[in-house]
Amino acid sequence: MGTTAKDSFVDSEQLLHDTAIERAGSDDFGDASYLEGLQVLLKAYDTESRLNEFGRGAVREGLIKALVQRLRVQQQLKETPAVLGTEIKRPIIILGLVRTGSTALHYLMGQDPDMQCLEYWLAEHPQPRPPRDRWDEYKDFQYSLAELDMMYKADPALKAIHFMMADGPEECRHLLFQHFTDDAFEVNASIPSYSEWYQQKNLKETYERHKAAIQLIGSNEADKRWLLKYPVHLRHLDALLEVYPDACIVQTHRDPARVLPSYCSLMAGFRAIYEDNCDPKDMAERQMELWAVGAEKAIAVREAHDPAQFYDLHFHDFMDDPIGSVKKIYGHFDQELSEAGEARLQDWQENHPQHKHGKHGYSDEIGYTRESIWKRFGDYMDAHGMEREV
């Protein structure tokens, strides 16, 4: 554990910035508030992580990539400042505990031509969304296609765990990554001090950056309603609603004793690539606490807002009638589903059944029992009328 001065992440902070500046061709990172998260992260990598050689290289490249994305977004905002006046009216935002069907719901709703969503390639390379029939001409789109193709060829099982398409709906993680406030960092490495800081930090500045990127991406279709999704928004619902006060929240639910083992199994697989001697039991215990605290905080946040701003969707209800569930969400939030839109949803549903790309196999042996999960998430389950799955 730890690192030598020569290899120190903390000491490489300026080099990371210099490399990003060289790649992006600009040097304006915007508001300096992002530095707090970056510096907490670098120190945690130095003092706590067990990163192996591959992990250290991958982490460094990821940090540079986030800085490059930040530079490119900032440059575009400087060149087109008017986009920051674009209204984001009543966006529909999907969040909830991990592995609760939110990805399937996001992909299904993302087929509606009357909604706009954050496509994978634009999440990776934020820019005003070009006409769809020209995407193949863009190097950024080609890069995202190649990146996903390479990843799935290297490990085809990843499609069963989390399926992504360059032109398909993507999570907001890329945009939060630019501010160095995202749970992806704690997924890949043992960095408890960063996790604690991240859990306690009010992410208003992160979501302001998120909104600026959304305004940029959607500036060519400003009249279309936004559809966004990321389970992690649950853990920072207070900050999300500070920046998007009229957001329409869809919270997905499933018995935590069914979703946490799957998530921790997924995490353990990624963590083992980045770190040597990782401790799956410790990781699982920390994740249970982080998500339980996040779910409890969200209950309190919801109590301070109009109940009509939220829609709760339980996993089995969605699986029993996916399109009917979308219609109920739309009805709750005054969104029309046209005949053309419903046809698109129906076509997607018929051609993308559950487990089309395989089923994620995992073990329930993650260091704690179902009973301990039910006990820790008791307040969350009671607040949402949830029953145990046995």
DOMARTI-734927 format. One line per field, with one value per residue (C-alpha): residue in three letters; residue number from 1; y, z, x. Coordinates in pm, whole numbers, plus 50000, padded with zeros to 5 digits. Example, Ala and Ser with C-alpha at 12.3 -4.5 7.8 and 13.67 -1.06 7.14 Angstrom:
BEGIN
aa ALA / SER
i 1 / 2
v 49550 / 49894
w 50780 / 50714
u 51230 / 51367
***
This chain:
BEGIN
aa MET / GLY / THR / THR / ALA / LYS / ASP / SER / PHE / VAL / ASP / SER / GLU / GLN / LEU / LEU / HIS / ASP / THR / ALA / ILE / GLU / ARG / ALA / GLY / SER / ASP / ASP / PHE / GLY / ASP / ALA / SER / TYR / LEU / GLU / GLY / LEU / GLN / VAL / LEU / LEU / LYS / ALA / TYR / ASP / THR / GLU / SER / ARG / LEU / ASN / GLU / PHE / GLY / ARG / GLY / ALA / VAL / ARG / GLU / GLY / LEU / ILE / LYS / ALA / LEU / VAL / GLN / ARG / LEU / ARG / VAL / GLN / GLN / GLN / LEU / LYS / GLU / THR / PRO / ALA / VAL / LEU / GLY / THR / GLU / ILE / LYS / ARG / PRO / ILE / ILE / ILE / LEU / GLY / LEU / VAL / ARG / THR / GLY / SER / THR / ALA / LEU / HIS / TYR / LEU / MET / GLY / GLN / ASP / PRO / ASP / MET / GLN / CYS / LEU / GLU / TYR / TRP / LEU / ALA / GLU / HIS / PRO / GLN / PRO / ARG / PRO / PRO / ARG / ASP / ARG / TRP / ASP / GLU / TYR / LYS / ASP / PHE / GLN / TYR / SER / LEU / ALA / GLU / LEU / ASP / MET / MET / TYR / LYS / ALA / ASP / PRO / ALA / LEU / LYS / ALA / ILE / HIS / PHE / MET / MET / ALA / ASP / GLY / PRO / GLU / GLU / CYS / ARG / HIS / LEU / LEU / PHE / GLN / HIS / PHE / THR / ASP / ASP / ALA / PHE / GLU / VAL / ASN / ALA / SER / ILE / PRO / SER / TYR / SER / GLU / TRP / TYR / GLN / GLN / LYS / ASN / LEU / LYS / GLU / THR / TYR / GLU / ARG / HIS / LYS / ALA / ALA / ILE / GLN / LEU / ILE / GLY / SER / ASN / GLU / ALA / ASP / LYS / ARG / TRP / LEU / LEU / LYS / TYR / PRO / VAL / HIS / LEU / ARG / HIS / LEU / ASP / ALA / LEU / LEU / GLU / VAL / TYR / PRO / ASP / ALA / CYS / ILE / VAL / GLN / THR / HIS / ARG / ASP / PRO / ALA / ARG / VAL / LEU / PRO / SER / TYR / CYS / SER / LEU / MET / ALA / GLY / PHE / ARG / ALA / ILE / TYR / GLU / ASP / ASN / CYS / ASP / PRO / LYS / ASP / MET / ALA / GLU / ARG / GLN / MET / GLU / LEU / TRP / ALA / VAL / GLY / ALA / GLU / LYS / ALA / ILE / ALA / VAL / ARG / GLU / ALA / HIS / ASP / PRO / ALA / GLN / PHE / TYR / ASP / LEU / HIS / PHE / HIS / ASP / PHE / MET / ASP / ASP / PRO / ILE / GLY / SER / VAL / LYS / LYS / ILE / TYR / GLY / HIS / PHE / ASP / GLN / GLU / LEU / SER / GLU / ALA / GLY / GLU / ALA / ARG / LEU / GLN / ASP / TRP / GLN / GLU / ASN / HIS / PRO / GLN / HIS / LYS / HIS / GLY / LYS / HIS / GLY / TYR / SER / ASP / GLU / ILE / GLY / TYR / THR / ARG / GLU / SER / ILE / TRP / LYS / ARG / PHE / GLY / ASP / TYR / MET / ASP / ALA / HIS / GLY / MET / GLU / ARG / GLU / VAL
i 1 / 2 / 3 / 4 / 5 / 6 / 7 / 8 / 9 / 10 / 11 / 12 / 13 / 14 / 15 / 16 / 17 / 18 / 19 / 20 / 21 / 22 / 23 / 24 / 25 / 26 / 27 / 28 / 29 / 30 / 31 / 32 / 33 / 34 / 35 / 36 / 37 / 38 / 39 / 40 / 41 / 42 / 43 / 44 / 45 / 46 / 47 / 48 / 49 / 50 / 51 / 52 / 53 / 54 / 55 / 56 / 57 / 58 / 59 / 60 / 61 / 62 / 63 / 64 / 65 / 66 / 67 / 68 / 69 / 70 / 71 / 72 / 73 / 74 / 75 / 76 / 77 / 78 / 79 / 80 / 81 / 82 / 83 / 84 / 85 / 86 / 87 / 88 / 89 / 90 / 91 / 92 / 93 / 94 / 95 / 96 / 97 / 98 / 99 / 100 / 101 / 102 / 103 / 104 / 105 / 106 / 107 / 108 / 109 / 110 / 111 / 112 / 113 / 114 / 115 / 116 / 117 / 118 / 119 / 120 / 121 / 122 / 123 / 124 / 125 / 126 / 127 / 128 / 129 / 130 / 131 / 132 / 133 / 134 / 135 / 136 / 137 / 138 / 139 / 140 / 141 / 142 / 143 / 144 / 145 / 146 / 147 / 148 / 149 / 150 / 151 / 152 / 153 / 154 / 155 / 156 / 157 / 158 / 159 / 160 / 161 / 162 / 163 / 164 / 165 / 166 / 167 / 168 / 169 / 170 / 171 / 172 / 173 / 174 / 175 / 176 / 177 / 178 / 179 / 180 / 181 / 182 / 183 / 184 / 185 / 186 / 187 / 188 / 189 / 190 / 191 / 192 / 193 / 194 / 195 / 196 / 197 / 198 / 199 / 200 / 201 / 202 / 203 / 204 / 205 / 206 / 207 / 208 / 209 / 210 / 211 / 212 / 213 / 214 / 215 / 216 / 217 / 218 / 219 / 220 / 221 / 222 / 223 / 224 / 225 / 226 / 227 / 228 / 229 / 230 / 231 / 232 / 233 / 234 / 235 / 236 / 237 / 238 / 239 / 240 / 241 / 242 / 243 / 244 / 245 / 246 / 247 / 248 / 249 / 250 / 251 / 252 / 253 / 254 / 255 / 256 / 257 / 258 / 259 / 260 / 261 / 262 / 263 / 264 / 265 / 266 / 267 / 268 / 269 / 270 / 271 / 272 / 273 / 274 / 275 / 276 / 277 / 278 / 279 / 280 / 281 / 282 / 283 / 284 / 285 / 286 / 287 / 288 / 289 / 290 / 291 / 292 / 293 / 294 / 295 / 296 / 297 / 298 / 299 / 300 / 301 / 302 / 303 / 304 / 305 / 306 / 307 / 308 / 309 / 310 / 311 / 312 / 313 / 314 / 315 / 316 / 317 / 318 / 319 / 320 / 321 / 322 / 323 / 324 / 325 / 326 / 327 / 328 / 329 / 330 / 331 / 332 / 333 / 334 / 335 / 336 / 337 / 338 / 339 / 340 / 341 / 342 / 343 / 344 / 345 / 346 / 347 / 348 / 349 / 350 / 351 / 352 / 353 / 354 / 355 / 356 / 357 / 358 / 359 / 360 / 361 / 362 / 363 / 364 / 365 / 366 / 367 / 368 / 369 / 370 / 371 / 372 / 373 / 374 / 375 / 376 / 377 / 378 / 379 / 380 / 381 / 382 / 383 / 384 / 385 / 386 / 387 / 388 / 389 / 390
v 50000 / 50352 / 50473 / 50619 / 50990 / 50923 / 50767 / 50996 / 51093 / 51411 / 51516 / 51448 / 51698 / 51958 / 51697 / 51570 / 51922 / 51988 / 51666 / 51749 / 52100 / 51957 / 51710 / 51955 / 52252 / 52490 / 52578 / 52712 / 52458 / 52691 / 52728 / 52593 / 52419 / 52087 / 52091 / 51997 / 51661 / 51596 / 51665 / 51450 / 51174 / 51198 / 51183 / 50880 / 50700 / 50762 / 50667 / 50405 / 50234 / 49900 / 49984 / 49746 / 49857 / 49836 / 50013 / 50300 / 50355 / 50329 / 50571 / 50828 / 50803 / 50838 / 51152 / 51306 / 51213 / 51388 / 51699 / 51694 / 51666 / 51956 / 52171 / 52095 / 52171 / 52495 / 52601 / 52540 / 52730 / 53026 / 53014 / 52980 / 53144 / 53179 / 52805 / 52872 / 53052 / 52737 / 52632 / 52273 / 52239 / 51960 / 51698 / 51340 / 51193 / 50822 / 50726 / 50467 / 50184 / 50011 / 49707 / 49795 / 49799 / 50162 / 50084 / 49884 / 50163 / 50428 / 50248 / 50191 / 50552 / 50670 / 50535 / 50806 / 51055 / 51331 / 51310 / 51383 / 51184 / 51182 / 50951 / 50763 / 50935 / 51281 / 51198 / 51109 / 51407 / 51682 / 51909 / 52038 / 51729 / 51712 / 51578 / 51202 / 51115 / 51274 / 51108 / 50864 / 51161 / 51262 / 51128 / 51143 / 50912 / 50675 / 50674 / 50579 / 50301 / 50160 / 50194 / 49996 / 49737 / 49681 / 49654 / 49397 / 49193 / 49182 / 49064 / 48968 / 48901 / 49275 / 49307 / 49102 / 49321 / 49663 / 49704 / 50030 / 50161 / 50462 / 50604 / 50484 / 50649 / 50674 / 50756 / 51097 / 50957 / 51108 / 51458 / 51415 / 51267 / 51604 / 51749 / 51447 / 51368 / 51028 / 50683 / 50532 / 50631 / 50426 / 50135 / 50082 / 50143 / 50121 / 50489 / 50523 / 50883 / 50991 / 50791 / 50963 / 51308 / 51236 / 51108 / 51423 / 51681 / 51894 / 51853 / 52170 / 52283 / 51940 / 51961 / 52317 / 52180 / 51893 / 52139 / 52348 / 52036 / 51936 / 52285 / 52259 / 51912 / 51993 / 52344 / 52236 / 52078 / 52319 / 52255 / 51881 / 51753 / 51585 / 51226 / 51155 / 50859 / 50765 / 50559 / 50766 / 51077 / 50912 / 50973 / 51344 / 51420 / 51743 / 51897 / 51764 / 51940 / 52260 / 52284 / 52124 / 52241 / 52131 / 51790 / 51500 / 51211 / 50846 / 50635 / 50266 / 50008 / 49648 / 49448 / 49558 / 49198 / 49112 / 49406 / 49455 / 49109 / 49167 / 49513 / 49404 / 49109 / 49352 / 49585 / 49302 / 49207 / 49560 / 49617 / 49301 / 49439 / 49762 / 49645 / 49360 / 49201 / 49369 / 49271 / 49192 / 49167 / 49512 / 49654 / 49504 / 49636 / 49986 / 49982 / 49865 / 50157 / 50416 / 50318 / 50281 / 50632 / 50766 / 50602 / 50745 / 51094 / 51076 / 50999 / 51320 / 51522 / 51391 / 51482 / 51846 / 51853 / 51815 / 51443 / 51498 / 51560 / 51190 / 50861 / 50527 / 50230 / 49886 / 49630 / 49364 / 49617 / 49730 / 49376 / 49275 / 49563 / 49776 / 49994 / 50027 / 50149 / 50413 / 50528 / 50567 / 50770 / 50989 / 51037 / 51137 / 51394 / 51529 / 51385 / 51265 / 50936 / 50965 / 50671 / 50686 / 50693 / 50394 / 50202 / 50274 / 50156 / 49842 / 49764 / 49808 / 49589 / 49309 / 49312 / 49359 / 49108 / 49069 / 48879 / 48923 / 48959 / 48690 / 48688 / 48825 / 48534 / 48616 / 48476 / 48586 / 48529 / 48888 / 48911 / 48977 / 48805 / 48898 / 48957 / 49214 / 49394 / 49400 / 49536 / 49811 / 49915 / 49880 / 50250 / 50267 / 49958 / 50077 / 50424 / 50276 / 49987 / 49724 / 49353 / 49108 / 48883 / 48527
w 50000 / 49937 / 49688 / 49661 / 49617 / 49263 / 49170 / 49382 / 49239 / 49446 / 49293 / 48943 / 48968 / 48749 / 48497 / 48465 / 48387 / 48144 / 47954 / 47930 / 47803 / 47534 / 47418 / 47427 / 47283 / 47547 / 47906 / 48058 / 48303 / 48415 / 48781 / 49002 / 49241 / 49068 / 49226 / 49570 / 49454 / 49240 / 49529 / 49776 / 49517 / 49444 / 49814 / 49862 / 49571 / 49733 / 50089 / 50067 / 49728 / 49634 / 49264 / 49055 / 48754 / 48516 / 48765 / 48814 / 48442 / 48388 / 48674 / 48540 / 48192 / 48332 / 48522 / 48212 / 48008 / 48260 / 48245 / 47865 / 47859 / 48102 / 47885 / 47569 / 47730 / 47871 / 47532 / 47366 / 47639 / 47582 / 47208 / 47241 / 47574 / 47465 / 47526 / 47901 / 47863 / 47733 / 47965 / 48087 / 48165 / 48390 / 48287 / 48366 / 48572 / 48658 / 48975 / 49254 / 49402 / 49160 / 48959 / 48992 / 48622 / 48559 / 48255 / 48084 / 48159 / 48031 / 47703 / 47653 / 47722 / 47518 / 47201 / 47216 / 46935 / 47132 / 47412 / 47405 / 47607 / 47673 / 47411 / 47501 / 47245 / 47348 / 47716 / 47631 / 47397 / 47491 / 47199 / 47036 / 46910 / 46529 / 46297 / 46354 / 45989 / 46010 / 46324 / 46126 / 45994 / 46342 / 46475 / 46830 / 46736 / 46556 / 46860 / 47093 / 46855 / 46849 / 47225 / 47306 / 47037 / 47179 / 47535 / 47448 / 47234 / 47524 / 47763 / 47600 / 47944 / 48008 / 47777 / 48020 / 48310 / 48155 / 47788 / 47614 / 47257 / 47115 / 46985 / 47280 / 47608 / 47860 / 48229 / 48354 / 48506 / 48238 / 48319 / 48696 / 48631 / 48498 / 48849 / 49012 / 49204 / 49100 / 49252 / 48964 / 49149 / 49456 / 49238 / 49094 / 49401 / 49780 / 49872 / 50185 / 50260 / 49916 / 49959 / 50291 / 50147 / 49841 / 50050 / 50267 / 49997 / 49865 / 49489 / 49379 / 49181 / 49017 / 48904 / 48781 / 48559 / 48461 / 48361 / 48152 / 47958 / 47909 / 47782 / 47537 / 47409 / 47368 / 47228 / 46878 / 47013 / 47295 / 47279 / 47346 / 47699 / 47855 / 47981 / 48210 / 48421 / 48682 / 48998 / 49181 / 49164 / 49452 / 49682 / 49595 / 49544 / 49745 / 49513 / 49202 / 49300 / 49388 / 49027 / 48864 / 49100 / 48866 / 48785 / 48754 / 48947 / 48865 / 49151 / 49076 / 49355 / 49422 / 49735 / 49837 / 49926 / 49559 / 49409 / 49641 / 49584 / 49208 / 49236 / 49472 / 49249 / 48958 / 49168 / 49284 / 48923 / 48826 / 49147 / 49089 / 48754 / 48910 / 49250 / 49403 / 49729 / 49726 / 50008 / 49868 / 50217 / 50320 / 49987 / 50022 / 50376 / 50270 / 49971 / 50181 / 50417 / 50142 / 49958 / 50277 / 50387 / 50038 / 50034 / 50379 / 50280 / 49974 / 50193 / 50388 / 50069 / 49922 / 50234 / 50179 / 49825 / 49652 / 49633 / 49277 / 49175 / 49226 / 49073 / 49230 / 49000 / 49149 / 48957 / 48923 / 48807 / 48534 / 48430 / 48417 / 48184 / 48060 / 47814 / 48050 / 48315 / 48076 / 48003 / 48376 / 48418 / 48127 / 48264 / 48603 / 48451 / 48169 / 47886 / 47577 / 47411 / 47042 / 46826 / 46656 / 46996 / 47124 / 46806 / 46861 / 47223 / 47117 / 46851 / 47102 / 47360 / 47111 / 46984 / 47320 / 47567 / 47913 / 47910 / 47533 / 47590 / 47857 / 48229 / 48491 / 48718 / 49070 / 49418 / 49717 / 49933 / 49966 / 50335 / 50486 / 50500 / 50349 / 50701 / 50765 / 50440 / 50526 / 50869 / 50738 / 50465 / 50688 / 50687 / 50308 / 50254 / 50497 / 50340 / 49996 / 50096 / 49979 / 50044 / 50078 / 49782 / 49892
u 50000 / 50117 / 50373 / 50720 / 50783 / 50899 / 50566 / 50349 / 50011 / 50015 / 50347 / 50213 / 49926 / 50095 / 50209 / 49854 / 49737 / 50021 / 49951 / 49582 / 49660 / 49886 / 49619 / 49329 / 49512 / 49375 / 49455 / 49132 / 48986 / 48708 / 48612 / 48890 / 48651 / 48727 / 49073 / 48941 / 48811 / 49117 / 49356 / 49161 / 49166 / 49539 / 49626 / 49400 / 49566 / 49905 / 49819 / 49546 / 49516 / 49670 / 49696 / 49904 / 50108 / 49814 / 49588 / 49829 / 49857 / 49482 / 49411 / 49658 / 49510 / 49159 / 49254 / 49408 / 49100 / 48874 / 49091 / 49089 / 48709 / 48687 / 48913 / 48718 / 48385 / 48520 / 48655 / 48319 / 48135 / 48369 / 48305 / 47926 / 47832 / 47468 / 47412 / 47427 / 47095 / 46925 / 46644 / 46635 / 46264 / 46139 / 46394 / 46298 / 46583 / 46605 / 46791 / 46781 / 46980 / 47213 / 47095 / 46725 / 46633 / 46722 / 46938 / 46663 / 46414 / 46657 / 46717 / 46345 / 46246 / 46543 / 46379 / 46112 / 46194 / 46019 / 46278 / 46649 / 46898 / 47270 / 47417 / 47736 / 47957 / 47837 / 47883 / 48243 / 48288 / 48039 / 47949 / 47629 / 47448 / 47490 / 47218 / 47200 / 47254 / 47601 / 47734 / 47946 / 48147 / 48264 / 48594 / 48460 / 48174 / 48412 / 48639 / 48352 / 48243 / 48595 / 48636 / 48322 / 48397 / 48744 / 48611 / 48345 / 48584 / 48830 / 48556 / 48223 / 48074 / 48066 / 47765 / 47560 / 47673 / 47620 / 47535 / 47636 / 47607 / 47790 / 47463 / 47253 / 47151 / 47432 / 47463 / 47573 / 47892 / 48118 / 47996 / 48042 / 48386 / 48503 / 48464 / 48634 / 48319 / 48191 / 48166 / 48366 / 48681 / 48587 / 48475 / 48823 / 49039 / 49046 / 49031 / 48813 / 48918 / 48797 / 48475 / 48404 / 48479 / 48265 / 47974 / 47970 / 48043 / 47758 / 47791 / 47615 / 47921 / 47941 / 47581 / 47626 / 47902 / 47673 / 47401 / 47640 / 47743 / 47378 / 47298 / 47588 / 47493 / 47124 / 47167 / 47056 / 46735 / 46655 / 46280 / 46309 / 46263 / 46564 / 46581 / 46877 / 46979 / 47237 / 47176 / 47439 / 47217 / 47027 / 47322 / 47331 / 46963 / 46988 / 47248 / 47074 / 46752 / 46938 / 47053 / 46745 / 46467 / 46186 / 46336 / 46092 / 46246 / 46186 / 46323 / 46366 / 46344 / 46428 / 46504 / 46858 / 46942 / 46902 / 47091 / 47390 / 47545 / 47526 / 47680 / 47956 / 48039 / 48071 / 48287 / 48511 / 48577 / 48679 / 48874 / 49079 / 49196 / 49321 / 49443 / 49641 / 49529 / 49189 / 48953 / 48604 / 48451 / 48574 / 48465 / 48117 / 48074 / 48175 / 47941 / 47648 / 47701 / 47753 / 47435 / 47230 / 47330 / 47253 / 46909 / 46829 / 46941 / 46719 / 46417 / 46478 / 46528 / 46204 / 46011 / 46111 / 45970 / 45636 / 45551 / 45425 / 45787 / 45865 / 45753 / 45845 / 45890 / 45940 / 46145 / 45876 / 45616 / 45853 / 45944 / 45575 / 45482 / 45774 / 45582 / 45287 / 45533 / 45665 / 45311 / 45245 / 45564 / 45465 / 45117 / 45257 / 45491 / 45270 / 45475 / 45295 / 45382 / 45298 / 45195 / 45535 / 45703 / 45509 / 45594 / 45963 / 45940 / 45755 / 46016 / 46299 / 46128 / 46067 / 46424 / 46600 / 46454 / 46603 / 46934 / 46975 / 47351 / 47370 / 47306 / 47541 / 47627 / 47742 / 47772 / 47564 / 47872 / 47990 / 48070 / 47728 / 47391 / 47057 / 46930 / 47204 / 47116 / 46745 / 46827 / 47056 / 46812 / 46506 / 46417 / 46451 / 46237 / 45969 / 45957 / 45886 / 45661 / 45906 / 45880 / 46166 / 46239 / 46303
***
